[in-house]
Structure formats: structure tokens, C-alpha cells
């Protein structure tokens, strides 16, 4: 994925306040298909079944502690200014490093704070934390985070919708339902003629893989709140993905990608793998099998090196060797979980080794609980906040989602506690 300048002037923001008065109780909704059991005995059972360990769960807790300590007073996260929140900075010591940067690694403020704030919020929701729950150590942080989300640009809008959808599905009180409905309406209005989504569609025709992946995740999450999705969603996204250039399992960024300088990449393949699994569309196709094989061949490993190559018209340029990309790993994790079997067992074993067992998570000082932003997009743009949110989300996967193949024909729920209630 190549992160681009955002287009905030093209989109209107979601309403400022995330909290609404609770409407009268409505009839019981069907149980969630995607939202996993994030608390109680069912979570414990899922964690055990899908490979979580005491060490991986402890790593999540530590990551959320770091995120909470570096949250802004208004509830957001500042990708290039989070070090102002470091305790060491207040005492004259050395604060955390790993500031976010510009869209291509320029030494300028990171333009993706709202999207990264939504990712951090999803990490708290993924571990079962809800706003206003008495005794929840992160309840106040989540409440502030939801209030701070605006969804005012192409990248943050789908992530913001996913946050409100998860909060509503977990809590089940209806107070976030309006945010979900308005956000989904905006997303569907942005759908392109090719059936998918493109962040630059107003001035460049066609949809792109990274933006469509964010939208698909948001829409499938919104379905758990009772949102009706377009009947052709899966089929048309699958058909669009099948038209993109593919080489050795790698996938192009958009149709006619080479016209804009894009060649097929591993990251786009991971995104496509997750999208088809979430949409339950095209999962038996040769194209999907090629993506799955590529993902399986590039299991996470916390190692990175660089080498110099000749760049046309640019002389010698430094390029990364290896697949250290926590952004890419998250989509691989989501897709592998749905695919199940040896794909999941092998993949998540590698995730645990990379993020927990290899000493990659910082264990001392103010940075304790965070991950260094060494991966491609973490290093170039998102920084330490981005990396830490991604790491937490990947390790939460055993209970964050349910297997869609197992929830396809479940009976309607009877009234009772919501999946996120404590």
C-alpha cells in the first residue's frame, strides 16, 4: 500500500460526540457473526482453542497500557507527538522514539492521526474494553477515544465506522447505532462503478486494494449491528479483485496500476486474502488459493535488513529485505483465522514468536509494552502508535472475531448480556 495525502475536504465528518442517549429497547437481534467473545468464559474458551497463551494475553495488556499512557487528553493519539505524553519527558529524561512521519517517510507531521487513533481504539475494543463500564481500567480511555473520532477523511472513515460498530455490537444499548448507520450510508455512497472503493476516486478513476480492505472490514462489522449490506457486495468485490494484475500471488494496487507506477505487491495480496475470507466470496478460486499460498509462505518474522539497488533515474536506493510489516501481518492474521486449519495454526504461531517470543516488544522504560516501528509502513509513516495498535490487534485475534463458517446459520438470540458485557 502507498499511503497518500488525505482528502478531508471531500468528506464531511461524523458528528463530534460519540455518546448518545439510549433509545428504548428494541427486539433482540441475532447474535453477532463476526464479533468474537471478548469477555467471560466464552472468551477464555476461544483463547484456548485458537492458540492464545498467557504470554500473548499479557503482551496485549502491556500494549494497551502503553497506548493509554500516550493518549492525548482529548482522547486521540498523535502519531508524531505522542512522546509529549512520556513520563520521562516531564522529568527531563529521554522520551520514547518512533515518531510518525509524512506519507512517504518525509520528516513532517504524520497526516493520519485520525485513522491511527481509530486503530488504537479498535485495539481496546478488541480486548473487551467498553466506555462507562464500572471497574474497567480502560473504560475512560475508550470513552474519550470514541468521542474524539471524526471519520473525516477517506482512511479514517471506515476505521471509525468499525469502531462504532464494534462498540454497539458489544454493548447492545443502541447508543452508537446512529453513528454506524450514518457512517455506512456515507461509505456506500462512495462505492465506485467497479463495485469497490478508492480513496482517490474523485480525481483518479477506479478503486484501490488498501482502501477497499478498510471498507470491507467496516461493513462486515456493521452487519453485526443489524445493518443490511448490499446483496452484491461479495460478488462484485471478488470480481473486481479478479481483474487486478496478479503475479506469483502478489496483487496490483488498482486496475491499470502500472499506468500509475504500481506493480503487484505482497501487501495487496494479504488484503485481498482477508477481504475474500470476510466476504465469504471467491474463496475457492484459483486466484484466492494463490494469495493464500503467498501468505502461508511469508509467515511473520521479526527481522529486517536493507540492500541497495539501482532505481531508474534515481541512482542507488535502499530497499527493505524481508517481510516485516505489521500492517501486512494484521490482514494475514484476519484472513488466516477465517481460513482455519493448519493455515491458522502455523500463521498464529509465527505471530506469537515475532511479537511475543522474540523480544520485539519493549520490556523496560516508558516504551514498555510497545513495538518499535521497524516494518515498512510503521517505519515510513505510522510510527510507534501505529505499530503498537497493530501488534495488539493481531494478538487479540483468537477472541476478537468468530469464524464466519461457524456462524452462518445460528438461531436468533434470546435477550441477555451482550458479548462485551462484563
Secondary structure as UniProt FT lines:
FT   HELIX           8..10
FT   HELIX           40..49
FT   TURN            50..51
FT   HELIX           54..69
FT   TURN            73..74
FT   TURN            79..81
FT   HELIX           82..85
FT   HELIX           87..90
FT   TURN            91..92
FT   TURN            103..104
FT   HELIX           113..126
FT   TURN            127..128
FT   TURN            131..132
FT   TURN            134..135
FT   TURN            137..138
FT   HELIX           139..148
FT   HELIX           154..171
FT   TURN            175..176
FT   HELIX           177..189
FT   TURN            193..194
FT   TURN            199..203
FT   HELIX           209..223
FT   TURN            224..226
FT   TURN            231..232
FT   HELIX           233..243
FT   STRAND          246..247
FT   TURN            248..249
FT   STRAND          250..251
FT   TURN            255..256
FT   HELIX           257..260
FT   HELIX           266..279
FT   TURN            283..284
FT   HELIX           286..297
FT   STRAND          305..311
FT   TURN            312..314
FT   STRAND          315..321
FT   HELIX           326..339
FT   HELIX           341..352
FT   HELIX           353..357
FT   TURN            366..369
FT   HELIX           376..377
FT   HELIX           378..382
FT   HELIX           383..395
FT   HELIX           397..400
FT   HELIX           404..406
FT   TURN            408..409
FT   TURN            419..420
//
